[in-house]
Amino acid sequence: MKTANLALMAIVSTLALTGPAQAASDQDKEDIQNTIIRYQAAIGINPKNPDTHLKLGDAYMMSGNITAAIKEYTSTMELAPGEGEAAFKLGRAYMLQKNIDKALVAYEEAAKRSPNNAEYHIRLGQLLCRKQKDDEAIGHFRQAIKADANNAVAHRELGAALGLKGDMNSQIQEEQKAIELNPKDADAHYYLGYAYLNQEKLTDAEKQLQKAVELDPRYAMAYHMLAVVKAAQSNFDAAIKDEEQAIALEPANQGFKNSLKKLQTNRAGKAGK
């Protein structure tokens, strides 16, 4: 089984970033298939080993067979009822299938089984926010911080959720903490800039949004919000430039296009006075 482990480990590190296998070489595909066969054989010998089912699920995910992976993660959960990793991976598999409701159930189970795992609470909180269950999300982000006080993502996401509830002061506090822990987090700078904008602190908002696009030059929404800030300062030329950049990054975004038209109209109106 050591050979199978090494073959899987050589490629599985990409899974967390890319999901199912993408642009895998022929050799990678052969290695994955061989790994699947070996784990299937191992399960045939000992079908009650949850670790083997879990690793087979990972191999199926690498092969792009999400349905088979779901079956193996489910089997792992049944064989190891106190373990949360399989439930978390099950949730991720359902997310790849765009089955939000089943993913939510799986993430809830992962957090229940492993209450001190910050990542599980963060992922659950993010999904709860998507379902507009902000109060529940806030609770899980706080649980994540309780488990790991220096988790920058937990502070960032808690801040964003608090902002959705209209608590801008608390959002600012959490985003500042997130940036203190990870100064290169473009999202944290964006959320902080958004909070400052809501408090009409335009200079502070512009500074944070500008930092967001410096860290992530493809951050279309940050360019859009920079346009909003500059329009509020009556700097329509700069606002239009930022909105055009947002559109260049997301050409299909009709909201950005509508905003650009309004900016152009406002600039023309200002010039005509």
Legacy VTK file of the C-alpha trace (Angstrom):
# vtk DataFile Version 3.0
C-alpha trace
ASCII
DATASET POLYDATA
POINTS 273 float
0.000 0.000 0.000
3.030 2.293 0.381
3.360 2.566 -3.410
-0.248 3.683 -3.713
0.255 6.268 -0.985
3.295 7.728 -2.731
1.549 7.862 -6.076
-1.419 9.697 -4.606
0.691 12.057 -2.506
2.638 13.115 -5.585
-0.483 14.693 -7.107
-3.072 15.128 -4.365
-1.602 18.440 -3.173
-3.233 20.143 -6.159
-6.728 19.013 -5.150
-7.319 21.696 -2.520
-6.551 24.395 -5.084
-8.022 23.031 -8.286
-10.730 20.506 -7.413
-10.935 17.522 -9.767
-7.910 16.836 -11.916
-7.242 19.442 -14.555
-4.645 19.220 -17.271
-3.252 16.080 -15.696
-0.495 14.433 -17.699
-0.953 10.948 -19.093
1.421 9.675 -16.435
-0.590 11.398 -13.702
-3.789 9.800 -14.993
-2.165 6.392 -15.045
-0.843 6.879 -11.506
-4.298 7.903 -10.267
-5.943 4.919 -11.908
-3.356 2.548 -10.445
-3.915 4.088 -7.033
-7.676 3.571 -7.355
-7.160 -0.074 -8.268
-4.865 -0.653 -5.291
-7.242 0.969 -2.828
-10.162 -0.987 -4.271
-8.156 -4.177 -3.731
-7.326 -3.153 -0.182
-11.008 -2.542 0.564
-11.797 -5.954 -0.855
-9.459 -7.438 1.747
-10.573 -5.195 4.622
-13.823 -3.339 3.847
-14.073 -1.905 7.373
-10.980 0.311 7.210
-12.213 3.927 7.078
-8.790 5.316 6.152
-8.706 3.265 2.951
-12.184 4.450 1.939
-11.118 8.045 2.609
-8.012 7.718 0.440
-9.975 6.018 -2.297
-12.368 8.964 -2.199
-9.422 11.333 -2.610
-8.176 9.331 -5.586
-11.607 9.427 -7.196
-11.690 13.197 -6.702
-8.348 13.474 -8.482
-9.731 11.405 -11.343
-12.773 13.684 -11.609
-15.223 10.960 -10.545
-17.021 13.022 -7.926
-19.975 10.615 -7.595
-17.654 7.745 -6.672
-15.778 9.997 -4.262
-19.037 10.888 -2.517
-19.784 7.192 -2.044
-16.385 6.584 -0.434
-16.555 9.631 1.834
-20.018 8.534 2.950
-18.685 5.059 3.719
-15.857 6.607 5.730
-18.328 8.610 7.796
-20.309 5.466 8.567
-17.184 3.537 9.573
-15.672 6.388 11.626
-18.592 8.303 13.173
-16.368 10.504 15.322
-14.123 11.748 12.527
-14.790 14.986 10.622
-12.411 14.927 7.660
-14.602 12.729 5.479
-17.648 14.909 6.139
-15.650 17.994 5.173
-14.431 16.388 1.960
-17.971 15.229 1.250
-19.110 18.827 1.521
-16.423 19.917 -0.901
-17.498 17.207 -3.361
-21.122 18.364 -3.197
-19.954 21.944 -3.774
-18.246 20.815 -6.972
-21.592 19.348 -8.007
-23.203 22.682 -7.094
-25.436 20.891 -4.590
-25.411 23.618 -1.954
-27.981 22.060 0.373
-26.169 18.723 0.658
-22.842 20.520 1.019
-24.277 22.521 3.906
-25.415 19.349 5.693
-21.980 17.783 5.209
-20.122 20.856 6.495
-22.434 21.014 9.511
-21.589 17.380 10.248
-17.859 18.084 9.865
-18.027 20.976 12.340
-20.093 18.872 14.730
-17.627 15.985 14.606
-14.534 18.192 14.850
-15.627 21.253 16.847
-12.068 22.520 17.289
-11.230 22.574 13.584
-11.237 26.220 12.527
-11.270 25.452 8.797
-14.487 23.451 9.081
-16.266 26.283 10.895
-14.991 28.831 8.374
-16.199 26.855 5.373
-19.560 26.268 7.023
-19.864 29.942 7.902
-19.112 30.982 4.337
-21.799 28.694 3.003
-24.292 29.923 5.597
-23.627 33.470 4.405
-24.438 32.360 0.869
-27.722 31.026 2.222
-28.286 34.404 3.951
-28.102 32.814 7.398
-25.824 35.520 8.741
-26.407 34.971 12.458
-25.518 31.284 12.203
-22.491 32.149 10.084
-21.255 34.636 12.671
-21.504 31.959 15.329
-19.319 29.590 13.333
-16.746 32.268 12.513
-16.517 32.988 16.236
-16.079 29.254 16.858
-13.237 29.251 14.349
-11.547 32.122 16.173
-12.040 30.329 19.473
-10.265 27.317 17.978
-7.539 29.423 16.345
-7.307 33.021 17.520
-4.694 33.859 14.873
-6.679 32.605 11.913
-6.735 35.580 9.543
-9.464 34.130 7.333
-11.775 33.628 10.318
-11.380 37.276 11.350
-11.858 38.441 7.756
-15.025 36.413 7.244
-16.430 37.368 10.644
-15.900 40.996 9.725
-17.678 40.564 6.401
-20.633 38.846 8.087
-20.873 41.559 10.732
-20.876 44.129 7.947
-23.840 42.386 6.361
-25.638 42.928 9.681
-24.796 46.648 9.530
-22.204 46.573 12.330
-19.492 48.496 10.505
-17.423 49.303 13.587
-17.084 45.627 14.435
-16.373 44.811 10.808
-13.549 47.340 10.738
-12.100 45.865 13.912
-12.142 42.327 12.504
-10.733 43.315 9.104
-7.928 45.239 10.773
-7.109 42.143 12.804
-7.155 40.013 9.650
-4.755 42.414 7.922
-2.502 42.462 10.976
-2.291 38.665 10.725
-2.000 38.599 6.922
-1.177 41.965 5.310
-1.341 40.434 1.815
-4.994 39.401 2.022
-6.636 41.374 -0.773
-10.130 40.410 0.380
-9.538 41.782 3.874
-8.397 45.113 2.412
-11.451 45.142 0.144
-13.852 44.458 3.023
-12.173 47.108 5.152
-12.435 49.595 2.307
-16.098 48.745 1.859
-16.748 49.315 5.558
-14.999 52.687 5.471
-17.062 53.631 2.412
-20.242 52.849 4.324
-19.040 55.238 7.033
-18.270 57.849 4.333
-14.571 57.756 5.217
-13.614 58.127 1.580
-9.874 58.618 1.977
-9.546 55.523 4.156
-11.781 53.566 1.794
-9.734 54.530 -1.255
-6.492 53.548 0.490
-7.753 50.062 1.341
-9.360 49.416 -2.038
-6.225 50.573 -3.811
-4.238 48.135 -1.703
-6.648 45.369 -2.698
-6.019 45.902 -6.416
-2.279 46.187 -5.853
-2.330 42.783 -4.185
-4.728 41.328 -6.752
-4.678 43.212 -10.076
-7.612 41.092 -11.311
-9.932 42.126 -8.465
-12.758 43.533 -10.577
-15.088 44.354 -7.689
-12.374 46.333 -5.940
-11.914 48.448 -9.083
-15.663 48.972 -9.197
-15.728 50.121 -5.575
-12.777 52.429 -6.247
-14.925 53.977 -8.975
-17.727 54.469 -6.443
-15.339 56.173 -4.013
-13.880 58.483 -6.645
-17.323 59.365 -7.967
-18.294 60.334 -4.421
-15.263 62.663 -4.500
-16.521 64.062 -7.857
-13.389 62.709 -9.544
-15.285 61.303 -12.494
-12.299 60.876 -14.834
-10.567 58.599 -12.343
-13.826 56.840 -11.517
-14.474 56.075 -15.179
-10.949 54.717 -15.570
-11.450 52.333 -12.646
-14.877 51.237 -13.890
-13.444 50.558 -17.329
-10.782 48.402 -15.692
-13.483 46.474 -13.828
-15.302 45.855 -17.122
-12.069 44.759 -18.823
-11.728 42.111 -16.126
-15.395 41.089 -16.182
-16.795 41.982 -19.625
-20.118 40.240 -18.972
-20.899 42.183 -15.793
-23.902 44.322 -16.708
-23.841 46.097 -13.356
-20.384 47.480 -14.115
-21.553 48.613 -17.558
-24.573 50.378 -16.105
-22.351 52.079 -13.552
-20.005 53.287 -16.310
-22.904 54.873 -18.203
-24.005 56.722 -15.069
-20.468 57.930 -14.446
-20.174 59.197 -18.001
-23.522 60.966 -17.666
-22.465 62.567 -14.390
-19.158 63.683 -15.866
-20.962 65.269 -18.815
-23.375 67.001 -16.455
-20.515 68.362 -14.365
-18.719 69.634 -17.475
-21.876 71.382 -18.666
-22.225 73.483 -15.538
LINES 1 274
273 0 1 2 3 4 5 6 7 8 9 10 11 12 13 14 15 16 17 18 19 20 21 22 23 24 25 26 27 28 29 30 31 32 33 34 35 36 37 38 39 40 41 42 43 44 45 46 47 48 49 50 51 52 53 54 55 56 57 58 59 60 61 62 63 64 65 66 67 68 69 70 71 72 73 74 75 76 77 78 79 80 81 82 83 84 85 86 87 88 89 90 91 92 93 94 95 96 97 98 99 100 101 102 103 104 105 106 107 108 109 110 111 112 113 114 115 116 117 118 119 120 121 122 123 124 125 126 127 128 129 130 131 132 133 134 135 136 137 138 139 140 141 142 143 144 145 146 147 148 149 150 151 152 153 154 155 156 157 158 159 160 161 162 163 164 165 166 167 168 169 170 171 172 173 174 175 176 177 178 179 180 181 182 183 184 185 186 187 188 189 190 191 192 193 194 195 196 197 198 199 200 201 202 203 204 205 206 207 208 209 210 211 212 213 214 215 216 217 218 219 220 221 222 223 224 225 226 227 228 229 230 231 232 233 234 235 236 237 238 239 240 241 242 243 244 245 246 247 248 249 250 251 252 253 254 255 256 257 258 259 260 261 262 263 264 265 266 267 268 269 270 271 272
